Amino acid sequence: MSATTTPRTNVTEREARQVAEAARQQDWHKPSFAKELFLGRFRLDLIHPHPLPDAESVRRGEEFLTKLRAFCETAIDSARIEREARIPDEVVAGLKELGALGMKIDPKYDGLGLTQLYYNKALALVGSVSPAVGALLSAHQSIGVPQPLKMFGTQEQKDAFLPRCARTDISAFLLTEPDVGSDPARLATTAVPEGDDYVLDGVKLWTTNGVVADLLVVMARVPKSEGHKGGITAFVVEAASEGITVEHRNAFMGLRGIENGVTRFHQVRVPAANRIGPEGAGLKIALTTLNTGRLSLPAMCAGAGKWCLKIAREWAAEREQWGKPVALHEAVGSKISFIAATTFALEAVLDLSSQMADEDRNDIRIEAALAKLYGSEMAWLMADELVQIRGGRGYETAESLRARGERPVPAEQILRDLRINRIFEGSTEIMHLLIAREAVDAHLSVAGDLIDPDKSLSDKARAGASAGVFYAKWLPKLVAGPGQLPTAYGEFKHHVDLSGHLRYVERTARKLARSTFYAMSRWQGRMETKQGFLGRIVDIGAELFAMSAACVRAERLRGEGEHGREAYQLADAFCRQARIRVDELFDRLWTNTDDLDRKVVEGVLGGAYTWLEEGVLDPSGEGPWIADATPGPSAHENARRPFGGQDTST
């Protein structure tokens, strides 16, 4: 059975790269610990002593967390949300009353004005009870209307929309389309200028909060015309506007309570006053918003790690096999050690990145991206290990456990719920490329024309001379450093000696930079196609960042007299585990199957191995791989369901 599919927008690889590069924030006005790390410079002074929040922000943050904890304990029934695949209206009403919709919004707009640090602590708390509720709050505030307006909105837009977002209105962010994921150059939704309005047409997919939203941030392409620069542009759109139809509420393997849908725009009129920033600035706004917005995901991942540790500890002490608790069997104990050490490190990365965001002294775009990447990958591994520790009970649903008289531990649910974080807000593969692009920015800045096939010989000659000057100054600094001095970082030598781990980070950062340089000189312009290599470079950097954060956090806790000895033990365990992973990643930089894998892929796509697929049946059913998203009126009943059943738009 054939089915109509949307005609694809023809965009070349070069055009797609140009769109992405134009949207990238290219200037570095503030120092970046992670950027320096990738360049082989271990700037411990940028993160140590650990930055601290001011007393007033702590007071306000702790006061809100106390109220939020009480609400979560009494008003959120996570089992009900999982069972009914809905967040009850009364839960959302209670969150509104608490002010949870406006955690990051300034008090002058009726928000709570919490710092990034306490916003993330709140998300970790809520997410531990119900990841779906955490996703609702995160999508609303981290990438929905409040954050882009806070950074790029006019005063009139802030006055009009922020008070609504702080107390009454749910917001959503609409970028992805049925045939457009991480390649925005192919964005098909249009916003055509018409008088004082723009007319929107198109279809958006995976609109988290989109089913229940009152306000939307929509990315659409404005055609270039007289008086209009054109390009991908951001708009605030009233969700109840005529011509908007939520055509379907999507269902997923996890996060069953999220209100994620497919939204169609047909001749939707949006006032020009609702445009955020100038025409063509939409992608830059989206990416800049995500620089700190991405921290919401590692916040919930750190919270998940804490819960996994609690369950692993309680269960492994209770369950006995062969005469002793399973925790005392090395095969299980190593998993518990991994969960404990990694949870400590994830919280260290989160708190450090959050506090740096609050202080705004450093550029944390790479740190936030690393936190998202590392947090989502490690949380998934921790949850998987928890299921293994629980055995058959880990695979059994909480409802089934309850029905037969055992504690209803939702281990399999947390595994399903966490899986999306490796895809949300930039998949692991895209995060690798995004971070790698920033990590090699210094190289591309000096050698860009040298590896650009469209540049003239004279341009290449000038680029070669510039690159020669840069590398003549930079390369000698990668030969030796404090990491080779036995007494370096001695202030981290207390209950346990962490100084050796920091010396390892310093030496390894230089080794990482040398490896990157060697790859640039070997592959030059083809470097960007070596995604396996770049991914491993980024993963090494993520481990080094996490090791640094863990050591700095341990020293902070020791100085404060709070769990200092235990923190040093956890940091030591984490760093030893991380060093094993780093050494393996370095081995795989040059010893891997990347070239062979490409040949196998060519064979798979060319049909050379279809015989291998014989002997099974495909239960998938019929239909197009990508649904039709041709602009036009909707043929579906509107599935929009605002909380409380009433529209709040004006």
Secondary structure, 3 states (H helix, E strand, C coil): CCCCCCCCCCCCHHHHHHHHHHHCCCCCCCCCHHHHHHCCCCCHHHCCCCCCCCHHHHHHHHHHHHHHHHHHHHHCCHHHHHHHCCCCHHHHHHHHHHCHHHCCCCHHHCCCCCCHHHHHHHHHHHHHHCHHHHHHHHHHHHHCCHHHHHHHCCHHHHHHHHHHHHHCCCEEEECCECCECCCHHHCCCEEEEECCEEEEEEEEEEEECCCCCCEEEEEEEECCECCECCEEEEEEEECCCCCEEEEEECCCCCCCCCCEEEEEEEEEEEEHHHEECCCCCHHHHHHHHHHHHCCHHHHHHHHHHHHHHHHHHHHHHHCEECCEEHHHCHHHHHHHHHHHHHHHHHHHHHHHHHHHHHHCCCCCHHHHHHHHHHHHHHHHHHHHHHHHHHCHHHHCCHHHHHHCCCCCCCHHHHHHHHHHHHCCCCCHHHHHHHHHHHHCHHHHHHHHHHHCCCCCHHHHHHHHHHHHHHHHHHHHHHCCCHHHCCCCCHHHECCCECHHHHHHHHHHHHHHHHHHHHHHHHHHHHHHHCHHHHHHHHHHHHHHHHHHHHHHHHHHHHHHCCCHHHHHHHHHHHHHHHHHHHHHHHHHHHCCCHHHHHHHHHHHHCCCCHHHHCCCCCCCCCCCCCCCCCCCCCCCCCCCCCHHHCCCCC
